[in-house]
Amino acid sequence: MRLPGKFGSRTPFVSSSVHALALCIAALGIPGVAQAAEADCPADPRVDAAATAWKAHRQQPPLSIDLKDATCFRNALLAKLAPELGPLVGYKVGIWSAAARATYKVDGPLVGMLYRDMMIPEGKPVSVSSAFAPLVEADFLVVIGDAGINQARTREEAYRHIRGYRPFIEIPDNHYPAPVTPDAGRVAAFNVIARSGIMGAEVALPQTPAGFAALAGLKVDTVISDPNGTREESAVSAKSLGDPVEIVLAARDLLRKEGIALKAGDVVSLGTLTPAHSPVAGERFTVRYMVGDRTSEISAAFTP
């Protein structure tokens, strides 16, 4: 899928089926997908089965794919899912930390797409069967203030183009049964395993040195209450994940390679600040965010 902006040169030939798909998606007015169906990618017959499994919340078929081919697969898959996903609202960064990169044997992070209908209203229960192999993560969304971030050269310059943040509990789908961990190619092909998430209200960030320092000092506390008891975890972003503004800049640079520019209102998911786990029915997962002297909280309640 090719999102707003120039993705690169097109080949003279585009299959009629792909072209027809692009026209249908364009008619739906879904940003970020219509152009992608005509991207310079060969048709992949495995995409149909992947889209069917995704819609049915079933295990994905086996997929062996090189990281260099994964973006084409992701774009084609998202084009198939476009009517169910709604408009593009932002992006997510995956495999950011050094430990994650070592595990997946990659040199840098990955980027995926987030859509309106992936977002679950705060307070609405989430079924553990809403994904084949759901995970739950204490994530965090940075809200872009304006397109000037695309020209920012430093963290301080980038911060001037960030307007706020949103609490975010991401509920990605691992797509395969435990203990299978998809390799980097599959993670990228399945849109950095994005499935859904609970997004809280936006909190403004002041354009002051204190605001900049507060975001850099992001901390979280989580409480996991399930039928087996209650446990708590805490994390400081700078230690467990990384600097939020640096992650946003990394997302910007990855998107730029796809011809995509960040714009006002886009959200960027940073990744999980505490270890992800598989939720169980009856679990309540609560995350409290501390950004300077501001505290925000969000919860997810899981049902069968």
C-alpha positions in Angstrom: 0.0 0.0 0.0 1.3 3.4 -0.9 0.2 6.2 1.4 0.0 10.0 0.7 3.1 11.2 -1.2 5.3 9.8 -3.9 6.2 6.2 -3.3 8.5 6.0 -6.3 8.3 5.2 -9.9 5.6 2.9 -11.2 6.2 0.1 -13.7 4.4 0.5 -17.0 2.3 -2.5 -16.3 -0.1 -2.9 -13.4 -2.4 -6.0 -13.3 -6.0 -5.4 -14.0 -7.1 -6.9 -10.7 -4.8 -4.7 -8.7 -5.9 -1.6 -10.7 -9.5 -2.4 -10.1 -8.9 -2.8 -6.4 -7.2 0.6 -6.4 -10.2 2.2 -8.0 -12.7 0.5 -5.6 -10.7 1.7 -2.6 -10.4 5.2 -4.0 -14.1 5.3 -4.3 -14.4 4.6 -0.6 -12.3 7.7 0.1 -9.9 5.9 2.5 -6.7 7.8 2.7 -3.4 6.0 2.4 -4.7 2.9 0.7 -5.9 3.8 -2.8 -2.5 4.8 -4.1 -0.8 1.7 -2.6 -2.7 -0.9 -4.6 -0.8 0.4 -7.6 2.6 0.5 -5.9 5.5 -1.1 -7.7 5.0 -4.6 -6.2 4.3 -7.9 -7.8 1.0 -9.6 -7.0 1.4 -12.1 -4.1 -1.2 -14.9 -4.1 -0.7 -15.4 -0.3 -2.3 -12.1 0.5 -5.9 -13.3 0.0 -5.4 -16.1 2.6 -3.8 -13.7 5.0 -6.7 -11.2 4.7 -9.2 -14.0 5.2 -7.5 -15.2 8.3 -7.2 -11.7 9.7 -10.9 -11.0 9.2 -11.9 -14.3 10.8 -9.4 -13.9 13.8 -7.8 -17.2 12.8 -4.2 -18.3 12.8 -2.3 -17.0 9.8 -1.1 -19.5 7.3 2.7 -20.2 7.3 4.5 -17.3 5.7 8.1 -17.2 4.8 9.0 -13.7 3.6 12.2 -11.6 3.4 12.1 -8.3 5.2 12.8 -6.5 1.8 9.6 -8.0 0.4 7.5 -7.4 3.5 6.4 -3.8 2.8 4.8 -4.9 -0.5 2.9 -7.7 1.3 1.8 -5.4 4.0 0.5 -2.8 1.5 -1.4 -5.4 -0.4 -2.9 -6.9 2.8 -4.0 -3.5 4.1 -5.6 -2.7 0.7 -7.6 -5.9 1.1 -8.6 -4.9 4.7 -9.3 -1.2 3.8 -13.1 -1.3 4.0 -12.9 -2.7 7.6 -10.1 -0.4 8.8 -11.4 3.1 8.0 -9.2 6.1 7.5 -5.6 6.2 8.4 -5.0 7.9 11.7 -1.3 7.3 12.5 1.6 4.9 12.7 3.3 2.5 15.0 7.0 1.8 15.6 8.1 -1.8 16.3 11.3 -3.5 17.2 12.7 -0.2 18.5 14.9 -1.3 21.5 18.3 -2.8 21.1 17.2 -6.0 22.8 14.3 -6.4 20.3 16.5 -5.8 17.4 18.9 -8.4 18.6 16.0 -10.9 19.1 14.7 -10.3 15.6 18.2 -9.9 14.0 17.5 -6.6 12.4 19.5 -3.3 12.3 16.7 -0.9 12.8 13.0 -0.5 13.7 9.9 -1.2 11.6 6.9 1.0 11.0 3.2 0.0 10.6 -0.1 1.8 10.0 -2.9 2.6 12.4 -6.5 3.1 11.3 -9.6 4.7 12.9 -11.5 1.4 13.2 -8.6 -0.3 15.1 -9.4 2.1 18.0 -11.7 0.8 20.6 -13.6 3.3 22.7 -12.3 3.7 26.2 -14.5 1.8 28.6 -15.7 -0.8 26.1 -14.8 -4.4 27.1 -12.5 -6.3 24.8 -13.0 -10.0 23.9 -9.9 -12.1 24.1 -11.3 -13.8 20.9 -11.0 -10.5 19.0 -7.6 -11.7 17.8 -6.1 -15.1 17.2 -3.2 -14.5 19.7 -3.8 -11.2 21.4 -1.2 -9.4 23.4 -1.7 -6.4 25.6 0.8 -3.6 25.9 1.3 -0.3 27.9 1.8 1.8 24.8 1.8 5.6 24.3 0.7 7.8 21.5 2.5 11.1 20.5 0.2 13.5 18.7 1.8 15.5 15.8 1.2 19.2 15.9 2.0 20.1 12.3 4.0 19.1 9.2 7.0 21.0 10.3 8.2 17.9 12.1 9.2 16.6 8.7 12.0 19.2 8.5 13.1 19.0 12.2 16.8 18.2 12.6 17.0 17.9 16.4 14.9 16.6 19.2 14.3 20.1 20.4 13.1 21.2 16.9 10.9 18.1 16.6 9.2 18.9 20.0 8.0 22.2 18.6 5.8 20.3 16.2 4.4 17.9 18.8 1.1 19.1 20.4 0.3 16.3 22.9 0.0 12.7 23.7 -2.7 10.1 24.3 -2.7 7.1 26.7 -2.8 3.9 24.6 -3.2 0.3 25.4 -2.3 -1.6 22.3 -3.8 -5.0 21.7 -1.7 -6.5 18.8 -2.2 -10.0 17.4 0.8 -12.3 17.3 -1.1 -14.4 14.6 0.5 -17.7 15.6 0.1 -19.8 18.8 2.7 -19.5 21.6 5.6 -20.1 21.7 5.9 -19.2 18.0 7.4 -15.7 17.6 7.2 -14.4 14.1 10.4 -13.3 12.5 11.0 -9.8 11.4 9.8 -10.4 7.9 6.4 -11.7 9.1 6.2 -8.9 11.7 6.6 -6.3 9.0 4.3 -8.1 6.6 1.5 -8.2 9.1 1.8 -4.5 9.7 3.9 -4.8 12.8 1.1 -7.1 14.1 -1.2 -4.1 14.7 -4.8 -5.2 15.4 -6.5 -2.9 17.9 -6.1 -0.7 20.9 -7.8 1.5 23.4 -7.0 5.2 23.0 -7.5 7.8 25.7 -8.2 11.5 25.5 -5.5 13.8 24.2 -3.4 15.7 26.7 -1.7 18.9 25.6 2.0 19.3 25.9 3.2 22.8 26.7 5.8 24.3 24.3 8.3 25.0 27.1 11.6 23.5 28.2 9.7 21.9 31.1 7.2 20.3 28.7 10.1 18.9 26.6 11.8 17.5 29.7 8.5 16.0 31.0 8.0 14.0 27.8 11.5 12.7 27.9 10.9 11.6 31.5 7.7 9.6 30.7 7.0 7.0 33.4 4.3 4.4 33.6 2.8 2.2 36.3 0.6 -0.8 35.3 -1.7 -3.0 37.4 -2.8 -6.4 36.1 -5.8 -7.9 37.9 -6.9 -11.3 36.7 -8.5 -14.4 38.3 -5.0 -15.4 39.5 -4.4 -12.2 41.5 -2.9 -8.8 41.0 0.6 -7.7 40.0 2.2 -4.4 39.3 4.9 -3.1 37.0 6.6 0.2 36.6 8.9 1.6 33.9 10.7 4.7 32.8 10.6 5.2 29.0 14.2 6.3 28.8 15.3 3.0 30.3 12.8 0.5 29.1 12.1 1.8 25.6 13.8 5.0 24.6 13.3 8.7 24.2 9.8 9.4 22.9 10.9 12.2 20.5 13.7 10.1 19.1 11.2 7.3 18.3 8.9 9.8 16.6 11.8 11.0 14.5 12.7 7.4 13.6 9.1 6.8 12.5 9.3 10.0 10.4 12.4 8.8 8.7 11.0 5.3 7.9 7.8 6.8 6.6 9.8 9.2 4.4 11.3 6.2 2.6 7.8 5.2 1.7 7.0 8.7 0.5 4.8 9.6 3.5 4.9 12.8 5.4 3.6 13.3 9.0 0.8 15.8 9.3 -1.2 17.6 12.1 -3.3 15.1 14.2 -1.3 12.0 13.2 -0.6 9.8 16.2 2.6 7.8 16.5 2.7 4.7 18.7 6.0 4.3 20.5 5.8 0.7 21.6 5.3 -1.1 24.9 6.9 0.4 28.0 6.4 -2.7 30.1 6.6 -6.4 28.9 3.7 -7.5 26.8 1.6 -10.4 27.9 -1.4 -12.5 26.7 -4.6 -11.2 28.3 -7.1 -13.6 29.8 -10.9 -13.4 30.3 -11.6 -11.6 33.5 -8.4 -9.5 33.4 -8.3 -5.8 33.9 -5.2 -4.0 32.7 -4.7 -0.5 34.0 -1.9 1.9 32.9 -1.1 5.2 34.7 1.2 7.6 32.8 3.3 10.3 34.5 4.5 13.1 32.2 6.0 15.8 34.5 3.3 16.7 37.0 0.4 15.4 34.7 -1.1 12.0 35.4 -3.4 10.1 33.0 -4.9 6.7 33.4 -6.5 4.2 31.0 -7.9 0.6 31.5 -8.8 -2.4 29.4 -11.3 -5.0 30.6 -11.1 -8.4 28.9 -14.0 -10.8 28.4 -14.2 -14.3 26.9 
